[in-house]
Amino acid sequence: MGRMTSRRTMYKHYAQGVIAELKQMGYFNGRAKEVFLRHYKDMKRTFGLEPNVGEFAKLVDEFERAMNRENNPNDPNQIFVGHLRDRTKKTK
């Protein structure tokens, strides 16, 4: 019988694949890994590892762009929640 690949090794290869895809999308100088790590836990919980590495990288990029997008009150697809974030900081 062939040697089994450990789950940890599979996750590592998956993460490396996603980071490589992010680099191809323009995340350079360590930003690919930084962006991946910022979103990985939440996205893995939501999507699992079902998407291939390219699709997962696109989702990471979409989340990152959404986080960094400036609020435009005229855009019906955006909902401003900054006031809620400020309120939670005050209660801590």
ZALUMVO-883880 format. One record per residue (C-alpha): x, y, z. Coordinates in Angstrom, 2 decimals. Layout:
BEGIN
[rec [X, Y, Z]]
...
END
This chain:
BEGIN
[rec [0.00, 0.00, 0.00]]
[rec [1.12, 3.55, -0.70]]
[rec [1.95, 6.01, 2.01]]
[rec [-0.99, 8.12, 3.19]]
[rec [-0.66, 11.90, 3.11]]
[rec [-1.49, 13.48, 6.42]]
[rec [-4.35, 15.92, 6.68]]
[rec [-1.96, 18.60, 7.90]]
[rec [0.19, 18.16, 4.80]]
[rec [-2.89, 18.43, 2.57]]
[rec [-3.95, 21.68, 4.29]]
[rec [-0.42, 23.02, 3.91]]
[rec [-0.38, 22.29, 0.18]]
[rec [-3.85, 23.83, -0.21]]
[rec [-2.72, 26.99, 1.61]]
[rec [0.44, 27.21, -0.50]]
[rec [-1.68, 26.87, -3.64]]
[rec [-4.04, 29.64, -2.58]]
[rec [-1.11, 31.92, -1.69]]
[rec [0.48, 31.22, -5.10]]
[rec [-2.82, 32.17, -6.77]]
[rec [-2.99, 35.39, -4.74]]
[rec [0.53, 36.26, -5.90]]
[rec [-0.62, 35.82, -9.50]]
[rec [-3.50, 38.19, -8.71]]
[rec [-1.04, 40.90, -7.67]]
[rec [-0.44, 40.41, -3.95]]
[rec [3.34, 40.80, -3.64]]
[rec [6.01, 41.15, -0.93]]
[rec [4.36, 38.92, 1.64]]
[rec [0.91, 40.46, 1.20]]
[rec [-0.45, 37.24, -0.31]]
[rec [0.29, 35.29, 2.87]]
[rec [-0.90, 38.15, 5.09]]
[rec [-4.22, 38.45, 3.24]]
[rec [-4.66, 34.67, 3.17]]
[rec [-4.12, 34.36, 6.92]]
[rec [-6.48, 37.26, 7.64]]
[rec [-9.41, 35.51, 5.95]]
[rec [-8.56, 31.80, 6.10]]
[rec [-10.28, 30.74, 9.34]]
[rec [-13.60, 32.43, 8.62]]
[rec [-13.64, 31.31, 5.01]]
[rec [-12.69, 27.73, 5.86]]
[rec [-15.50, 27.65, 8.41]]
[rec [-17.96, 29.00, 5.82]]
[rec [-16.85, 27.26, 2.62]]
[rec [-14.68, 24.40, 3.85]]
[rec [-11.99, 23.38, 1.45]]
[rec [-14.49, 22.62, -1.31]]
[rec [-13.42, 25.39, -3.73]]
[rec [-10.28, 24.72, -5.72]]
[rec [-7.30, 26.93, -4.86]]
[rec [-8.10, 29.40, -7.65]]
[rec [-11.69, 29.87, -6.51]]
[rec [-10.63, 30.13, -2.86]]
[rec [-8.09, 32.82, -3.83]]
[rec [-10.82, 34.74, -5.69]]
[rec [-12.99, 34.61, -2.58]]
[rec [-10.11, 35.84, -0.41]]
[rec [-9.52, 38.69, -2.87]]
[rec [-13.22, 39.58, -2.85]]
[rec [-13.29, 39.69, 0.95]]
[rec [-10.12, 41.80, 1.06]]
[rec [-11.46, 44.30, -1.49]]
[rec [-14.74, 44.55, 0.40]]
[rec [-12.91, 45.27, 3.66]]
[rec [-10.85, 48.03, 2.08]]
[rec [-13.60, 49.64, 0.02]]
[rec [-14.50, 53.19, 0.96]]
[rec [-18.09, 53.78, 2.02]]
[rec [-20.21, 55.27, -0.75]]
[rec [-23.62, 56.36, 0.59]]
[rec [-24.99, 56.43, -2.97]]
[rec [-24.20, 52.75, -3.60]]
[rec [-27.28, 50.65, -2.76]]
[rec [-25.07, 47.55, -2.39]]
[rec [-23.20, 49.01, 0.58]]
[rec [-24.44, 49.28, 4.13]]
[rec [-22.50, 51.52, 6.51]]
[rec [-21.85, 49.82, 9.84]]
[rec [-18.94, 51.95, 11.06]]
[rec [-21.07, 53.41, 13.82]]
[rec [-21.65, 49.88, 15.17]]
[rec [-17.94, 49.14, 15.12]]
[rec [-17.28, 52.36, 17.04]]
[rec [-19.93, 51.45, 19.63]]
[rec [-18.38, 48.03, 20.23]]
[rec [-14.96, 49.59, 20.76]]
[rec [-16.40, 51.87, 23.45]]
[rec [-17.90, 48.95, 25.39]]
[rec [-14.63, 47.04, 25.61]]
END
